[in-house]
Amino acid sequence: MRKLISGLAVALSLVVLVGLGVAQKKAETSDAQYIAQALSAAPKSVAKGAAVVRMDESGKMTTIRAGKNGFSCMVVGGEKMCADANSMAFFDAWMKHQTPPEKLGLTYMLAGDDGASNTDPYASAKSADNHWVVTGPHVMIVGPAAKTLGLASAADADPSGPYMMWAGTPYEHAMIPVAPPKASAKAAATMGDATKR
């Protein structure tokens, strides 16, 4: 999630270094490639009807594929995510250092993440004291209801199980690891073979 902010910073830096125009366009993936990457964050049943948005150098979101189910998928700083409208409002408040809405939201990150501080919502890199955690494929639950789940909220989170990220901050939310779709199918097939014996 830290990539939402650092991705914007990188995009702005690229504009300064490369200048406006051609060189920037050549570095971007095509819309078709981008859509495929963004949709890989969610289960196929969600991705099928999700909108796909892309952030430009100024931070403005542009819809490149309309959606029908209230989810928006994107790639920011290499991290892929699909979030419902309440989660999008939560992340918008986080980016602007504002109080998040008190609404339940769901976000898929089935490609995992590159890591984030579990204690500092705005850390952009690992340090000796910011309790960096890398979570594999997961879903996030945002909003006050997430705090009632009774999940572990230790600074040094164990990403192999559910935990609360950024506990004690306005941006506290639940991180729920899930098996990647291919692993789930393989595990189900293995279990099916075992029951035949």
trRosetta pair geometry for C-beta under 8 A, 3 or more apart (Angstrom, degrees):
i j d omega theta_ij theta_ji phi_ij phi_ji
1 4 6.0 -18 -178 -4 59 110
1 79 7.4 -133 -67 125 27 162
1 81 7.9 60 -95 -64 72 155
1 91 7.5 -135 -156 -119 107 109
1 113 6.7 -26 -17 -131 60 151
1 116 5.5 -4 48 -67 84 157
1 140 7.8 67 -67 -69 131 162
2 5 6.4 -57 -174 40 55 99
2 6 5.8 33 140 -4 84 116
2 114 8.0 -95 56 73 102 97
2 115 7.7 -21 25 104 126 54
2 116 4.4 162 -21 -114 110 99
2 117 7.2 85 -71 14 137 78
2 122 7.7 120 -129 -154 94 23
2 123 6.5 -55 -116 84 141 63
2 124 5.8 168 170 -114 123 49
3 6 5.4 -64 -128 56 41 101
3 7 4.8 53 164 -36 76 107
3 76 5.3 143 122 110 96 86
3 77 3.1 -152 -172 73 102 134
3 78 6.4 -110 -150 51 150 74
3 79 4.2 141 51 9 151 124
3 113 7.5 -158 -3 -155 120 97
3 114 6.5 87 -55 34 124 119
4 7 6.1 -45 -135 30 15 113
4 8 7.0 15 153 -17 51 105
4 76 5.0 40 -105 118 53 153
4 77 7.1 -108 -52 9 20 121
4 79 7.8 -69 -49 65 64 127
4 91 6.2 -140 -130 -174 170 118
4 94 7.7 69 80 95 146 118
4 95 6.1 -100 130 -82 121 113
5 8 5.8 -55 -157 32 33 111
5 9 6.6 32 149 -17 66 105
5 95 6.1 175 -81 -124 91 84
5 122 6.9 -9 42 -140 170 73
5 124 7.0 -105 93 -92 110 104
6 9 5.4 -50 -148 36 39 115
6 10 6.3 43 152 -21 68 102
6 77 5.4 69 87 -108 89 152
6 124 4.8 131 -79 -143 119 109
7 10 5.7 -51 -148 35 32 112
7 11 6.4 34 152 -21 64 104
7 55 7.1 93 120 69 117 141
7 76 4.0 175 54 170 167 78
7 77 2.9 -118 -74 -43 100 91
7 78 7.5 -164 -97 10 112 62
7 79 7.6 -117 -53 29 135 94
8 11 5.6 -53 -149 34 32 112
8 12 6.4 30 154 -17 65 105
8 55 6.7 -74 -92 148 84 143
8 59 5.2 30 -139 -94 125 93
8 76 7.5 -9 -41 -163 73 113
8 95 7.9 86 -8 -149 153 125
9 12 5.8 -56 -150 37 31 109
9 13 6.3 32 151 -20 65 106
9 124 7.8 -13 29 -126 152 150
10 13 5.6 -55 -149 36 32 113
10 14 6.4 37 152 -25 65 103
10 77 6.4 120 22 -106 136 88
11 14 5.7 -51 -152 29 32 114
11 15 6.9 36 150 -22 62 99
11 55 6.9 -136 -30 115 169 102
11 56 7.4 153 169 151 142 33
11 57 4.8 -160 152 -120 102 56
11 59 7.9 153 76 -65 136 57
12 15 5.7 -48 -156 26 37 114
12 16 6.9 34 149 -15 65 103
12 57 5.9 120 -90 -177 49 82
12 58 7.8 86 -93 -96 92 33
13 16 5.7 -56 -155 36 37 110
13 17 6.1 24 154 -11 71 111
14 17 5.8 -62 -140 45 31 104
14 18 5.4 -3 174 9 72 118
14 24 6.4 115 139 -114 112 95
14 27 7.3 -129 -165 76 140 159
14 57 7.0 -123 70 -115 98 109
15 18 6.8 -64 -122 52 17 88
15 19 7.4 33 -178 -141 50 6
15 20 6.7 23 -157 -77 89 65
15 24 6.8 23 -99 -92 62 139
15 57 4.5 87 -56 -161 130 146
18 23 4.3 -145 -175 101 113 127
18 24 5.4 141 105 -63 137 78
18 27 7.5 -91 -106 -9 169 140
19 23 6.6 75 56 37 87 123
19 24 7.6 -133 82 -29 50 105
20 24 6.9 -39 -149 2 32 138
21 24 6.3 119 70 24 29 102
21 25 7.0 -56 159 -6 39 107
22 25 5.8 -63 -148 36 31 110
22 26 6.4 28 160 -20 68 105
23 26 5.9 -54 -149 32 31 112
23 27 6.8 29 155 -19 63 106
24 27 6.0 -63 -157 33 32 109
24 28 6.9 33 151 -26 65 105
24 57 7.5 -37 -153 -58 147 130
25 28 5.8 -53 -154 24 36 113
28 34 7.7 -16 173 -60 91 128
29 33 4.0 -112 171 92 115 124
29 34 4.8 148 89 -58 113 82
29 37 7.1 62 89 -1 167 139
30 33 4.7 93 53 9 80 101
30 34 6.8 -147 92 -5 40 89
31 34 5.6 -57 -144 40 30 113
31 35 6.1 35 157 -24 66 105
31 54 8.0 -98 -119 -35 77 148
31 64 5.2 -155 -144 178 110 136
32 35 5.8 -50 -146 33 28 112
32 36 6.6 28 155 -17 61 105
33 36 5.9 -57 -152 36 31 111
33 37 6.4 28 153 -17 66 107
34 37 5.7 -57 -149 38 32 110
34 38 6.1 28 156 -18 68 109
34 52 7.2 132 121 164 93 131
34 54 6.2 12 163 -90 150 123
34 64 7.0 34 93 74 128 160
34 75 6.4 -131 -155 23 81 126
35 38 5.9 -57 -143 39 28 109
35 39 6.1 22 162 -15 65 112
35 52 4.9 -13 -120 -138 79 178
35 64 6.7 -128 -72 104 99 117
35 65 5.7 74 -118 -21 123 141
36 39 6.2 -60 -143 40 25 106
36 40 6.7 37 154 -35 60 103
37 40 5.9 -53 -159 16 31 117
37 75 5.1 7 118 -61 120 142
37 80 5.9 -139 156 -95 78 126
38 41 6.5 -42 179 3 44 112
38 52 4.9 118 87 -138 149 104
38 53 7.9 165 -152 44 155 48
38 73 4.0 123 153 132 99 103
38 74 5.3 -8 -132 -102 119 12
38 75 5.1 -110 -80 -29 79 87
38 80 5.9 -174 -124 -144 35 97
38 82 7.4 110 163 -75 78 87
39 42 6.5 -69 -167 42 53 96
39 47 4.0 90 -169 -157 96 119
39 50 6.6 160 -115 62 84 124
39 52 6.7 -54 -53 -85 88 118
39 73 5.3 90 -83 117 47 169
39 82 7.4 51 -130 -74 40 128
40 47 7.6 48 -63 -105 20 148
40 80 5.7 0 74 153 89 165
40 110 7.0 -128 148 77 62 107
40 111 5.8 57 119 -56 105 120
41 47 7.7 143 59 -88 62 107
41 73 5.7 169 44 -143 118 104
41 80 3.9 -156 -65 136 106 96
41 81 4.9 -176 -165 -108 157 15
41 82 4.5 163 94 -15 112 89
41 108 5.3 133 141 107 84 94
41 109 5.7 -35 -158 -119 102 39
41 110 5.5 142 -171 30 37 83
41 111 5.8 -67 -99 4 64 101
42 46 4.1 -100 164 87 128 119
42 47 4.5 163 78 -59 105 83
42 50 6.2 111 40 -31 158 155
42 71 6.6 78 -96 157 162 153
42 73 6.2 -104 -5 -91 120 122
42 82 3.7 -25 -50 32 120 156
42 108 4.2 107 -102 73 71 151
42 110 6.4 161 -81 -1 14 122
43 46 5.0 84 59 13 79 101
43 47 6.8 -154 91 -8 34 93
43 108 6.9 -131 -7 -127 71 157
43 110 7.1 131 -56 -58 56 151
43 181 7.0 137 -119 -81 74 121
44 47 5.5 -57 -133 42 32 112
44 48 6.1 50 162 -40 65 98
44 181 7.8 82 -19 -118 96 158
45 48 6.2 -39 -153 11 23 118
46 49 7.2 -86 -169 48 34 83
46 50 5.9 42 149 -47 74 117
46 69 6.7 -148 -150 101 61 151
46 71 5.6 39 178 9 102 168
46 82 6.1 128 128 127 125 150
46 108 6.5 137 81 -10 157 151
47 50 5.4 -56 -136 18 33 121
47 73 6.7 34 -123 -53 78 155
47 82 6.8 -108 -88 -85 72 160
48 69 8.0 69 79 -14 75 140
49 67 5.9 87 150 -167 62 80
49 68 4.1 -80 -165 60 106 95
49 69 3.7 90 105 -19 122 114
49 71 7.4 95 93 38 79 103
50 67 4.8 -32 179 -122 27 127
50 69 6.1 -53 -75 52 55 108
50 71 4.0 -52 -115 91 102 105
50 72 6.6 164 -176 -98 95 16
50 73 4.8 70 133 -18 138 107
50 82 5.6 -43 -139 -148 161 122
51 63 5.7 -48 -176 -139 120 108
51 65 6.1 172 -157 93 51 70
51 66 5.8 -41 -112 -165 94 26
51 67 2.9 -92 -42 -15 72 114
51 71 7.0 -180 27 94 72 52
51 72 4.7 -25 73 -109 103 72
51 73 7.1 175 86 20 48 71
52 63 7.3 111 76 -159 50 62
52 64 5.3 -52 98 66 99 90
52 65 4.0 40 31 39 103 108
52 67 7.5 134 -14 -58 51 102
52 72 7.4 144 -103 -163 17 64
52 73 5.1 -32 -106 69 70 93
52 74 7.0 141 -163 -79 61 55
53 61 4.7 7 175 -173 129 107
53 62 6.5 152 -158 74 75 35
53 63 5.4 -43 -98 -96 81 54
53 64 6.9 145 -117 10 26 79
53 72 5.1 8 -1 -175 119 115
53 73 7.4 154 22 70 71 40
53 74 5.0 -36 71 -80 81 111
54 61 7.2 143 70 -153 31 59
54 62 5.4 -27 62 62 84 90
54 64 5.4 36 -5 -19 113 125
54 74 6.7 166 -90 -134 37 94
54 75 7.8 -4 -115 45 77 80
55 59 6.1 -20 -168 -145 110 34
55 60 7.0 147 -151 73 61 34
55 61 5.6 -35 -92 -93 69 64
55 62 7.8 157 -96 15 20 75
55 74 6.8 62 -19 -168 94 136
55 76 6.0 41 17 -104 136 100
56 59 7.3 -46 69 22 65 17
56 60 5.1 -7 40 59 108 88
56 62 6.3 55 -32 -10 106 116
61 74 7.7 -68 -133 -95 109 145
63 66 6.2 54 158 -84 131 56
67 70 7.2 -140 122 -5 126 14
67 71 6.3 -140 -171 66 154 61
67 72 6.6 -134 -5 -88 153 59
70 84 5.3 21 130 -147 103 86
70 85 5.4 -72 -171 -19 95 102
71 82 5.0 28 172 170 121 101
71 83 6.6 159 -151 81 74 24
71 84 5.4 -49 -93 -88 69 58
71 108 7.9 12 -152 16 137 111
72 82 6.9 179 86 -151 32 60
72 83 5.9 -22 59 62 82 76
72 84 8.0 125 14 -121 74 15
72 85 7.8 87 -7 -81 106 55
72 88 5.9 48 38 -78 129 136
73 80 7.3 7 -174 -175 96 87
73 81 7.0 -171 -143 100 60 40
73 82 4.0 -21 -93 -98 87 89
73 83 8.0 149 -87 14 41 59
74 80 7.5 -177 94 -144 40 52
74 81 6.3 -12 58 62 78 78
74 82 7.9 148 13 -88 59 48
75 78 6.8 -4 180 -127 99 13
75 79 7.0 162 -154 77 59 35
75 80 5.2 -23 -100 -94 80 72
76 79 5.9 -27 67 60 70 88
76 81 7.4 -30 21 23 101 109
77 114 7.9 -101 128 21 107 139
78 114 6.8 54 92 -38 118 134
79 109 7.1 -14 178 -142 101 118
79 111 7.5 175 -155 84 56 113
79 113 5.5 21 -129 -128 125 77
79 114 6.3 -110 -73 0 107 97
80 109 6.8 142 88 -142 64 69
80 110 7.9 -47 98 54 112 68
80 111 4.6 56 49 28 117 137
81 107 5.7 -2 -174 -179 112 110
81 108 6.8 158 -157 81 60 54
81 109 5.0 -25 -103 -88 85 87
82 107 6.8 162 83 -158 46 61
82 108 4.5 -1 56 53 98 104
82 109 8.0 -178 24 -69 65 46
83 87 3.7 -127 -168 96 108 125
83 88 5.0 143 109 -58 122 73
83 91 6.7 -37 -150 -5 175 135
83 105 6.9 17 -170 169 95 117
83 106 7.5 172 -146 97 55 46
83 107 4.1 -13 -102 -108 85 95
83 108 7.7 -156 -70 25 45 61
84 87 5.2 93 52 12 67 103
84 88 7.1 -123 103 -8 34 91
84 105 5.5 -163 66 -153 101 79
84 106 5.2 51 0 54 122 78
84 107 7.2 -124 12 -71 70 57
85 88 5.5 -52 -147 33 33 115
85 89 6.5 34 153 -18 65 102
85 105 7.7 -128 78 -120 43 106
86 89 5.7 -52 -152 35 34 111
86 90 6.5 40 147 -23 64 104
86 101 6.7 -118 -152 83 80 125
86 103 4.2 -125 -139 113 123 116
86 104 6.2 45 119 87 164 38
86 105 3.4 -151 101 -82 98 98
86 106 7.8 59 62 10 108 57
86 142 7.0 -174 127 78 96 108
86 143 6.6 -6 155 -57 129 127
87 90 5.2 -49 -148 33 38 117
87 91 6.3 33 155 -15 69 103
87 105 3.4 161 -58 161 69 129
87 106 6.3 -98 -40 59 130 26
87 107 4.4 159 -164 -57 159 100
87 140 7.1 112 -131 90 130 107
87 142 5.4 127 -111 26 76 131
88 91 6.0 -54 -146 40 30 106
88 92 6.2 36 152 -23 63 107
88 105 7.8 -160 9 -149 50 141
89 92 5.5 -51 -145 35 31 116
89 93 6.5 34 154 -19 63 103
89 100 7.2 118 123 -160 80 79
89 101 4.9 3 127 10 129 130
89 103 7.0 38 69 50 135 127
89 105 7.4 -163 47 -76 88 145
90 93 5.9 -57 -155 35 28 110
90 94 6.5 30 148 -20 64 107
90 100 4.6 34 -134 -153 69 127
90 101 6.6 -99 -74 40 66 83
90 103 7.8 -134 -56 64 99 86
90 105 5.3 -141 -10 32 133 155
90 142 4.3 24 -124 147 174 156
90 143 7.0 -101 -82 -56 133 71
90 171 7.6 122 175 -135 96 79
90 173 7.5 87 166 -79 148 137
91 94 5.3 -49 -146 35 37 117
91 95 6.3 39 155 -20 67 102
92 95 5.9 -52 -148 35 30 110
92 96 6.4 10 157 -2 63 113
92 98 8.0 -18 120 48 72 121
93 96 6.0 -70 -145 50 28 99
93 98 4.3 -101 -152 78 77 93
93 99 6.3 -61 -169 92 132 26
93 100 4.0 164 79 -94 149 61
93 101 6.7 -178 -34 -12 145 68
93 171 8.0 -177 100 -93 99 94
94 97 7.7 26 -177 -74 29 33
94 98 8.0 -78 -38 47 18 67
94 100 6.6 13 -49 -74 77 113
94 121 6.3 -123 -157 174 107 133
94 171 5.1 78 -107 -112 109 132
99 170 5.9 -106 -128 -164 62 148
100 142 7.1 -95 163 170 151 120
100 143 7.7 -130 128 -91 121 53
100 170 6.0 156 11 150 94 99
100 171 6.4 112 -24 -99 135 65
101 143 7.5 -28 100 -105 74 92
102 143 6.3 96 -171 -152 40 86
102 144 5.3 13 -155 -16 91 118
103 143 5.2 -93 96 -108 30 131
104 141 7.1 -22 -161 -171 84 92
104 142 7.4 144 -158 81 36 57
104 143 4.2 -129 -90 62 37 157
104 144 7.9 -75 -70 49 71 65
104 145 4.8 -3 -92 28 108 134
104 146 7.6 147 -127 -37 77 82
105 140 8.0 -1 106 109 91 90
105 141 7.2 153 79 -159 53 45
105 142 4.2 -11 58 58 106 103
105 143 5.5 133 7 -27 77 111
106 139 6.4 -14 -165 -178 88 114
106 140 7.3 151 -156 79 40 57
106 141 6.1 -12 -100 -104 66 67
106 142 7.9 -152 -61 21 24 79
107 139 6.6 155 81 -164 51 63
107 140 4.3 -6 57 53 106 103
107 142 7.0 45 -6 -13 110 110
108 139 5.5 -29 -103 -107 57 83
109 112 6.5 89 138 -107 99 6
109 113 5.8 6 160 -52 145 95
109 135 7.8 74 92 97 130 110
109 137 7.0 -173 106 -147 64 47
109 138 5.5 2 66 63 98 74
109 139 7.2 164 25 -96 70 31
109 140 6.8 43 0 -16 111 103
110 137 4.6 16 -155 -145 50 108
110 138 7.9 -171 -90 31 38 28
110 178 7.1 -50 -113 76 81 119
110 180 6.4 112 179 -125 91 71
110 181 6.9 28 -177 -21 139 96
111 137 6.8 56 -30 -97 7 82
112 134 7.4 35 172 170 115 86
112 135 6.3 -166 -150 105 80 57
112 136 4.4 -54 -101 -156 120 38
112 137 5.2 -61 -58 -56 76 45
112 138 7.0 75 -112 3 54 86
113 116 6.7 -21 134 -17 141 100
113 134 6.7 -156 85 -152 78 64
113 135 5.7 32 35 57 106 83
113 138 7.7 -45 -6 34 103 114
114 134 6.9 -56 167 -124 24 101
115 126 6.8 -6 129 -65 140 107
115 132 5.4 30 172 180 123 99
115 133 6.3 176 -144 90 82 31
115 134 3.9 -46 -80 -83 95 80
115 135 7.8 137 -100 6 49 62
116 123 7.0 130 -172 72 66 99
116 132 7.2 -178 98 -143 18 66
116 133 6.7 -25 63 59 63 75
116 165 7.3 44 88 -160 125 133
117 120 4.2 -7 110 50 151 85
117 121 7.5 -112 76 -54 105 16
117 123 3.5 64 -11 42 138 142
117 126 7.6 163 -75 -107 79 49
117 127 7.7 2 -94 28 119 92
117 130 3.9 -56 -123 158 121 111
117 131 6.1 82 -164 66 71 71
117 132 5.8 -48 -94 -89 53 59
117 133 7.8 81 -155 15 15 78
118 130 7.8 143 34 150 59 65
118 131 4.3 -76 48 118 100 112
118 132 7.3 167 -8 -114 84 9
118 133 4.7 50 -52 1 114 123
118 155 5.9 139 96 -169 114 51
118 156 7.3 146 56 -98 149 21
118 157 4.9 -179 -123 -2 155 115
118 163 7.9 -20 -144 126 130 132
118 165 5.7 -110 -139 -136 73 73
118 166 7.0 -139 -178 -53 45 47
118 167 8.0 12 160 8 89 88
119 123 8.0 51 70 -14 69 135
119 130 5.9 -147 53 -162 102 58
119 131 4.8 83 -10 38 109 125
119 155 5.2 7 -66 -139 120 99
119 166 7.0 132 -134 -113 18 50
119 167 8.0 -39 -109 45 64 76
120 123 4.0 84 90 -32 118 106
120 130 5.1 -55 17 -145 122 110
120 166 7.9 -101 53 -112 6 89
121 166 5.0 45 -72 -118 94 137
121 169 5.8 -163 -29 131 122 162
121 171 4.8 76 -104 57 147 147
123 126 7.9 75 151 -86 126 25
123 127 7.0 -118 -151 6 129 109
123 130 4.8 120 -107 -174 163 153
123 132 7.9 -122 117 -88 143 84
126 130 6.8 -163 -150 62 42 111
126 132 4.0 -12 -118 -64 96 158
127 130 4.6 72 48 1 97 110
127 132 7.5 140 29 -41 47 111
131 155 4.4 -122 -91 162 160 90
131 156 5.5 -124 -139 -81 105 55
131 157 7.3 91 163 3 113 81
133 156 7.9 149 -73 -157 110 43
133 157 4.9 0 -96 60 160 109
133 159 5.4 154 178 -54 108 117
133 165 7.7 -139 61 -111 135 101
134 159 6.5 -102 84 1 45 171
135 138 4.9 -15 146 -14 123 145
135 159 4.3 -150 -102 -150 72 125
135 175 5.6 -103 -110 178 165 134
135 177 6.3 -139 -167 -86 98 93
136 159 6.9 129 5 143 74 118
136 177 6.0 54 61 -141 91 108
136 180 7.5 -88 159 -45 112 98
137 177 6.8 88 82 -160 60 68
137 178 5.3 -77 120 72 101 79
137 179 7.0 27 73 152 132 11
137 180 4.7 154 -22 -77 155 74
138 159 7.9 -88 -61 -167 140 95
138 175 5.4 4 170 -174 150 81
138 176 5.8 148 -164 76 88 45
138 177 4.9 -52 -95 -99 96 43
138 178 6.0 143 -113 11 35 81
139 176 4.9 -17 61 63 86 106
139 178 6.1 49 -11 -19 92 128
140 165 7.8 -45 -128 27 110 130
140 173 5.4 35 -177 139 103 128
140 174 6.6 152 -159 81 53 59
140 175 6.0 -18 -103 -100 78 58
140 176 7.4 178 -86 19 27 80
141 145 7.3 -81 158 93 117 94
141 146 4.3 163 111 -100 97 108
141 149 7.4 97 76 -39 143 146
141 173 6.3 -180 82 -174 47 88
141 174 4.1 0 52 54 99 114
141 176 6.8 46 -10 -12 103 119
142 146 6.0 -44 -130 -22 13 145
142 173 4.3 -31 -99 -117 70 126
142 174 7.8 -147 -66 28 35 72
143 146 5.8 118 63 -7 60 98
143 173 7.7 58 11 -114 43 92
144 147 5.8 -51 -166 25 49 114
144 148 7.4 43 145 -19 70 102
145 148 5.7 -56 -161 28 46 113
145 149 7.8 66 145 -42 65 89
146 149 6.0 -32 -170 -7 44 118
146 164 7.4 132 143 -117 103 94
146 172 7.2 -175 96 123 117 83
146 173 5.3 7 120 -146 168 54
146 174 4.1 -148 -161 -12 108 102
147 164 7.3 59 -111 -121 61 137
147 172 6.2 60 -84 110 103 128
149 162 7.4 -91 136 150 136 140
149 164 8.0 162 61 -71 110 100
149 174 5.6 40 28 -93 153 143
151 162 4.8 -96 -128 130 124 103
151 163 5.5 170 156 -128 115 23
151 164 5.0 142 89 -39 110 85
151 174 5.7 120 9 -125 156 99
152 157 6.8 140 107 -129 113 77
152 158 7.0 22 81 31 159 95
152 161 7.3 68 15 99 129 112
152 162 7.3 138 24 101 88 66
152 163 4.7 -43 74 -117 95 86
152 164 6.8 -158 90 13 44 81
153 163 7.0 152 -87 -172 35 80
153 164 4.1 -11 -102 52 85 125
153 167 3.7 108 -169 -103 109 157
153 168 7.6 117 167 -26 128 86
153 172 7.8 1 -133 -149 118 124
154 157 6.2 159 77 -80 81 51
154 163 7.5 -67 42 -147 75 123
155 167 7.8 -115 -78 44 55 114
157 163 4.2 139 -147 129 116 165
157 164 7.9 -152 -101 59 125 45
157 165 7.1 -33 -48 -90 162 69
157 175 7.4 55 174 54 155 137
158 161 5.5 22 101 34 107 95
158 163 6.5 146 52 -53 60 136
159 163 7.1 -82 -93 20 45 129
159 175 7.2 -50 -128 126 78 135
159 177 6.3 110 166 -65 68 128
160 177 6.4 -70 -162 27 24 167
161 177 6.6 -87 -103 26 11 120
162 174 6.4 -4 -169 -173 106 100
162 175 6.6 166 -150 86 56 57
162 176 4.8 -4 -106 -109 100 67
162 177 6.9 -137 -69 16 52 76
163 174 7.7 164 90 -150 28 60
163 175 5.5 -11 64 56 74 103
164 167 4.5 79 112 -76 119 100
164 172 5.7 6 178 -170 112 100
164 173 7.1 160 -153 81 69 23
164 174 6.0 -44 -100 -97 65 56
164 175 7.3 157 -112 12 14 83
165 172 7.0 167 83 -147 50 50
165 173 5.7 -17 56 63 95 75
165 174 7.7 139 13 -129 82 8
165 175 5.0 73 -28 -30 111 118
166 169 4.5 -64 166 45 98 124
166 171 4.8 -24 122 91 155 90
166 172 5.1 -146 96 -90 82 50
166 173 6.8 30 47 18 108 74
167 172 5.2 65 -111 -122 35 118
168 172 6.6 113 16 -69 27 127
169 172 5.6 148 58 -45 66 79
179 183 4.7 -124 178 93 101 114
179 184 4.5 131 102 -66 121 86
179 187 6.8 -37 179 4 163 143
180 183 4.7 84 59 11 82 107
180 184 7.0 -150 90 -11 39 88
181 184 5.7 -57 -148 33 30 113
181 185 6.5 27 158 -17 65 104
182 185 5.8 -55 -150 36 33 109
182 186 6.3 32 153 -18 66 108
183 186 5.6 -55 -146 39 33 112
183 187 6.1 34 154 -21 67 106
184 187 5.7 -54 -146 36 29 110
184 188 6.3 30 154 -19 64 106
185 188 5.7 -53 -148 36 31 111
185 189 6.4 31 153 -19 64 105
186 189 5.7 -54 -149 36 32 110
186 190 6.3 32 152 -19 65 105
187 190 5.6 -54 -148 36 32 112
187 191 6.3 33 153 -19 65 105
188 191 5.7 -53 -147 37 31 111
188 192 6.3 36 151 -23 64 105
189 192 5.5 -52 -149 34 33 115
189 193 6.5 34 152 -19 65 102
190 193 5.7 -52 -151 34 33 111
190 194 6.5 34 151 -21 64 105
191 194 5.6 -53 -149 34 34 114
191 195 6.6 31 154 -19 65 104
192 195 6.0 -57 -151 33 31 107
192 196 6.9 33 151 -24 62 105
193 196 5.8 -56 -156 27 35 114
193 197 7.3 40 151 -30 64 98
194 197 6.1 -48 -163 15 38 114
